[in-house]
Amino acid sequence: MPSTYTTNLRLTKQADGENPNTWGEVLNEGVISLVDHAIAGYTSISVGTTATVTLTENQGSGDQSRSAILEFKGTIGGSHDNIDVLIPNTSKVYVVKNSITYTDSTDSLVLKVAGNTGVTIPSGTVALYVTNGVTTEAVENINTTFSSLNVTGAARFDSTVTVSGAVDLKTNISVGGTAVIGGAAQFASTVTVSGKGKFMTGALTPIVTLTDAASVATDLNTGNVFYVTLGGNRTLAAPTETTTNIGAVGQIFIQQDGTGSRTLSYNTVFQFPGASVPTLSTSANAVDTLFYAVRTTTKVDAILVKNFSRS
């Protein structure tokens, strides 16, 4: 009776009495080496010359589709904007690295079983994919609890994120689902939430102290709440980084120094109700607050609320 092969990994199953003088060699090459490759093997595959790439599939010997790790290289574009990578119709888990160069945004690489639904492999990613022999999917919906999570690059969450402790983000974060933060949150860069953003204990914005100078500068990328103490007659310059902060709202605390009677003029980017430019409170140490909203890159709507104090 000849050898047969396992369904998913195509390992050699020697029949009784088969290969009496080479049984160990067949076991080593047709089973053990192949299991090693299925668990930790790496295969580099070049694509780009054809629209369909079919991974090799051999019974009892080495092939591409048995590999645990697949890295795709080459260039997509021209006559082959979309390339399908065909895998065997058996259950398998793959780690896939997409190192392909794309010529335009419409190019794509799809991992699939022939004739069935596949999954697009994003450019420049390393991720885990699973197939049941019919449908191929990315392993995304993993519910995991971390006692500590340190992300040094960009972070993307496509489902709900719940944080019960403090959050300190120094890079960009994108959340496609609901974000629930139960502790303190400090964001040093851009946060994009396309779902709902919920802060259980309130969102606190650190106050950025501005440098007192003849022209007082504000950088909207550093925060949205500012404080300045005037030591002379000043001009509030046009904020920088309005392009990336359209829609941003905030406030500027403006305090007179111990002398008082300092004046503040405004760059023409600031728009006031009725086109009436306000004047500051003049008392020594008086505090006024300028509330603002960035309407366009050249229009910042503002209103001055004067003399915060208590009798």
C-alpha positions as CSV (number, residue, x, y, z in Angstrom):
1,M,0.0,0.0,0.0
2,P,1.5,3.4,-1.0
3,S,1.9,6.4,1.3
4,T,-1.0,8.8,1.9
5,Y,-0.8,12.4,3.1
6,T,-2.4,14.4,5.8
7,T,-5.2,16.8,4.7
8,N,-4.0,20.2,5.8
9,L,-0.2,20.1,5.8
10,R,0.3,17.3,3.3
11,L,2.7,15.3,5.5
12,T,3.7,11.8,4.5
13,K,1.8,8.9,6.2
14,Q,3.8,5.8,5.4
15,A,1.9,2.5,5.0
16,D,2.6,-0.6,7.1
17,G,5.7,-2.3,5.8
18,E,6.5,0.5,3.3
19,N,10.1,1.8,2.9
20,P,11.8,-0.8,5.2
21,N,15.3,0.6,4.5
22,T,14.4,4.3,4.2
23,W,11.6,4.7,6.7
24,G,13.6,7.1,8.9
25,E,14.7,9.2,5.9
26,V,11.1,9.5,4.7
27,L,10.0,10.4,8.2
28,N,12.6,13.1,8.5
29,E,12.1,14.7,5.1
30,G,8.4,14.0,4.6
31,V,7.1,14.8,8.1
32,I,9.6,16.4,10.6
33,S,11.2,18.9,8.2
34,L,7.8,19.8,6.8
35,V,6.3,20.4,10.3
36,D,9.2,22.6,11.1
37,H,8.5,24.7,8.0
38,A,4.8,24.8,8.7
39,I,5.5,26.2,12.2
40,A,8.4,28.5,11.6
41,G,9.3,28.4,7.9
42,Y,9.8,31.7,5.9
43,T,9.2,32.0,2.2
44,S,9.8,35.1,0.0
45,I,7.6,35.3,-3.0
46,S,8.1,37.8,-5.9
47,V,5.0,39.1,-7.6
48,G,4.1,41.6,-10.4
49,T,4.6,39.7,-13.6
50,T,1.2,37.9,-13.6
51,A,-2.2,38.8,-12.3
52,T,-2.5,35.5,-10.4
53,V,0.1,33.9,-8.2
54,T,-0.6,30.3,-7.2
55,L,1.5,29.1,-4.3
56,T,3.1,25.7,-4.8
57,E,1.4,22.8,-3.1
58,N,3.2,19.4,-2.9
59,Q,2.4,16.2,-1.2
60,G,5.1,15.1,1.2
61,S,7.7,17.5,0.0
62,G,8.6,21.2,0.4
63,D,6.4,23.9,-1.1
64,Q,5.4,27.6,-0.6
65,S,1.9,27.2,0.8
66,R,3.0,25.2,3.8
67,S,5.2,28.0,5.1
68,A,4.3,29.8,8.3
69,I,5.6,33.1,7.1
70,L,5.0,34.6,3.7
71,E,6.7,37.8,2.5
72,F,5.6,39.2,-0.8
73,K,8.0,41.4,-2.8
74,G,8.1,43.1,-6.2
75,T,6.1,45.8,-7.8
76,I,2.3,46.1,-8.5
77,G,1.1,48.3,-11.3
78,G,1.0,48.7,-15.1
79,S,-0.8,45.8,-16.6
80,H,-1.3,44.1,-13.2
81,D,-2.9,46.6,-10.8
82,N,-4.5,43.8,-8.8
83,I,-2.8,40.5,-8.0
84,D,-4.5,37.5,-6.4
85,V,-2.4,35.1,-4.4
86,L,-4.0,31.6,-4.4
87,I,-3.6,29.3,-1.4
88,P,-4.7,25.7,-1.0
89,N,-8.3,24.9,0.0
90,T,-7.3,23.6,3.4
91,S,-7.3,25.3,6.8
92,K,-4.2,27.2,7.6
93,V,-2.8,30.2,9.5
94,Y,-0.3,32.5,7.8
95,V,1.9,35.4,8.9
96,V,2.0,37.7,5.9
97,K,4.4,40.6,5.3
98,N,3.6,42.9,2.4
99,S,6.8,44.4,1.1
100,I,5.5,45.2,-2.4
101,T,6.0,48.5,-4.1
102,Y,2.7,50.0,-5.3
103,T,2.6,52.4,-8.3
104,D,-0.7,54.0,-7.3
105,S,-3.5,53.9,-4.7
106,T,-5.7,51.5,-6.7
107,D,-3.2,48.6,-6.6
108,S,-4.0,45.7,-4.4
109,L,-2.8,42.3,-3.2
110,V,-5.4,39.7,-2.3
111,L,-4.9,36.4,-0.4
112,K,-7.6,33.9,-1.3
113,V,-8.6,30.3,-2.0
114,A,-9.4,30.1,-5.7
115,G,-13.1,30.9,-6.4
116,N,-13.7,32.2,-2.9
117,T,-13.7,35.4,-0.9
118,G,-10.3,36.7,-0.1
119,V,-8.7,39.5,2.0
120,T,-6.7,42.5,0.8
121,I,-3.2,42.7,2.4
122,P,-2.5,46.3,3.2
123,S,0.8,47.7,1.9
124,G,3.7,47.7,4.3
125,T,2.0,45.6,6.9
126,V,2.8,42.4,8.8
127,A,-0.3,40.6,10.0
128,L,-1.9,37.3,10.8
129,Y,-4.4,35.7,8.4
130,V,-6.5,32.5,8.7
131,T,-8.4,30.4,6.1
132,N,-10.9,27.6,6.7
133,G,-10.2,26.3,3.2
134,V,-12.9,28.6,1.7
135,T,-12.9,32.1,3.2
136,T,-9.7,33.9,4.1
137,E,-9.7,36.6,6.8
138,A,-7.4,38.8,8.8
139,V,-7.2,38.0,12.5
140,E,-8.5,41.3,13.8
141,N,-11.2,40.7,16.4
142,I,-9.0,39.7,19.4
143,N,-10.2,40.7,22.8
144,T,-7.0,41.2,24.8
145,T,-6.4,42.7,28.2
146,F,-3.0,44.4,28.8
147,S,-1.7,45.5,32.1
148,S,0.7,47.8,30.2
149,L,0.8,48.6,26.5
150,N,3.6,50.7,25.0
151,V,3.1,51.7,21.4
152,T,6.1,53.5,19.9
153,G,4.7,54.0,16.4
154,A,1.3,54.9,15.0
155,A,-1.6,53.0,16.5
156,R,-4.9,52.0,14.8
157,F,-7.9,50.4,16.6
158,D,-10.8,49.3,14.4
159,S,-13.0,48.2,17.2
160,T,-13.9,49.3,20.8
161,V,-11.0,50.4,23.0
162,T,-11.6,50.6,26.7
163,V,-8.8,52.0,29.0
164,S,-9.4,51.9,32.8
165,G,-6.1,53.5,33.6
166,A,-4.1,56.5,32.5
167,V,-3.3,57.1,28.8
168,D,-0.3,59.1,27.6
169,L,-0.1,59.3,23.8
170,K,3.0,60.8,22.1
171,T,2.1,59.7,18.6
172,N,-0.9,59.7,16.3
173,I,-3.8,57.4,17.1
174,S,-6.8,56.4,15.0
175,V,-9.8,54.6,16.5
176,G,-12.4,53.3,14.2
177,G,-14.8,52.1,16.9
178,T,-15.8,53.5,20.3
179,A,-13.1,54.8,22.6
180,V,-13.7,54.7,26.3
181,I,-11.0,56.0,28.6
182,G,-11.7,55.7,32.4
183,G,-8.5,57.3,33.6
184,A,-6.4,60.4,32.8
185,A,-5.6,61.0,29.2
186,Q,-2.7,63.0,27.8
187,F,-2.4,63.4,24.1
188,A,0.8,64.9,22.7
189,S,-0.2,64.4,19.1
190,T,-3.3,63.9,16.8
191,V,-6.2,61.7,17.9
192,T,-8.7,60.6,15.3
193,V,-11.9,58.9,16.5
194,S,-14.3,58.0,13.7
195,G,-16.6,56.3,16.2
196,K,-17.6,57.7,19.6
197,G,-15.1,59.1,22.1
198,K,-16.1,58.9,25.7
199,F,-14.0,60.1,28.7
200,M,-15.3,58.7,32.0
201,T,-13.5,61.2,34.2
202,G,-13.4,64.2,31.8
203,A,-10.9,65.3,29.3
204,L,-8.2,67.7,30.6
205,T,-6.2,69.9,28.4
206,P,-2.9,71.2,29.7
207,I,-2.4,74.9,29.6
208,V,0.4,76.1,27.3
209,T,2.3,79.1,28.6
210,L,3.0,81.6,25.8
211,T,6.2,83.6,25.5
212,D,5.6,87.3,26.2
213,A,7.0,89.3,23.3
214,A,6.1,92.2,21.1
215,S,4.3,89.6,18.9
216,V,2.8,86.8,20.9
217,A,2.9,83.5,19.0
218,T,0.6,80.5,19.3
219,D,1.2,77.1,17.8
220,L,-2.1,75.2,17.6
221,N,-0.2,71.9,17.4
222,T,1.0,72.4,21.0
223,G,-2.4,72.7,22.5
224,N,-5.7,74.6,22.5
225,V,-5.6,76.4,25.9
226,F,-2.9,79.1,26.4
227,Y,-1.8,81.6,29.0
228,V,0.2,84.8,28.6
229,T,1.1,87.6,31.0
230,L,1.6,90.8,29.2
231,G,4.7,92.8,30.1
232,G,4.1,95.6,27.6
233,N,1.8,96.6,24.7
234,R,1.6,93.5,22.5
235,T,0.1,92.1,19.3
236,L,-1.4,88.6,19.1
237,A,0.1,87.1,16.0
238,A,-1.8,84.8,13.6
239,P,-1.8,81.2,15.1
240,T,0.5,78.7,13.3
241,E,-0.8,75.3,12.1
242,T,-4.3,76.4,11.3
243,T,-4.4,74.1,8.2
244,T,-4.3,71.0,10.4
245,N,-6.5,72.4,13.1
246,I,-9.6,73.7,11.2
247,G,-12.5,73.3,13.6
248,A,-10.4,73.5,16.7
249,V,-11.7,75.5,19.6
250,G,-9.9,76.8,22.6
251,Q,-9.1,79.8,24.8
252,I,-6.2,82.2,25.7
253,F,-6.0,83.5,29.2
254,I,-4.6,87.1,29.0
255,Q,-3.3,88.6,32.2
256,Q,-2.0,92.1,32.9
257,D,1.3,92.2,34.7
258,G,1.6,94.1,38.0
259,T,1.8,97.4,36.2
260,G,-1.4,97.0,34.2
261,S,-2.9,99.1,31.3
262,R,-1.1,96.9,28.7
263,T,-2.8,96.9,25.3
264,L,-3.3,94.0,22.9
265,S,-3.8,94.3,19.2
266,Y,-4.8,91.4,17.0
267,N,-3.6,90.0,13.6
268,T,-6.3,90.4,11.0
269,V,-6.9,86.6,11.0
270,F,-8.9,87.2,14.2
271,Q,-12.6,87.9,13.5
272,F,-14.8,89.5,16.2
273,P,-18.6,89.9,16.5
274,G,-19.7,93.0,14.6
275,A,-16.1,93.6,13.5
276,S,-15.6,95.3,16.8
277,V,-12.0,94.7,18.1
278,P,-12.1,94.4,21.9
279,T,-9.9,96.1,24.4
280,L,-8.4,94.5,27.5
281,S,-9.2,95.1,31.1
282,T,-6.6,97.6,32.4
283,S,-6.3,96.8,36.1
284,A,-3.0,95.4,37.3
285,N,-3.1,91.5,37.2
286,A,-6.5,91.5,35.6
287,V,-7.4,88.4,33.6
288,D,-9.4,88.3,30.4
289,T,-10.1,85.2,28.3
290,L,-10.2,85.1,24.5
291,F,-12.3,82.2,23.3
292,Y,-11.6,81.2,19.7
293,A,-12.7,78.8,17.0
294,V,-10.6,78.1,13.8
295,R,-13.1,78.5,11.0
296,T,-10.6,78.5,8.0
297,T,-6.9,78.7,7.6
298,T,-7.2,82.5,7.6
299,K,-10.3,83.1,9.8
300,V,-10.2,82.5,13.6
301,D,-13.5,83.6,15.2
302,A,-13.0,85.1,18.6
303,I,-14.7,86.7,21.5
304,L,-13.1,88.4,24.6
305,V,-14.7,87.9,28.0
306,K,-13.2,90.5,30.4
307,N,-12.1,90.8,33.9
308,F,-12.5,87.4,35.5
309,S,-12.7,88.2,39.2
310,R,-14.9,88.0,42.3
311,S,-16.0,90.9,44.5
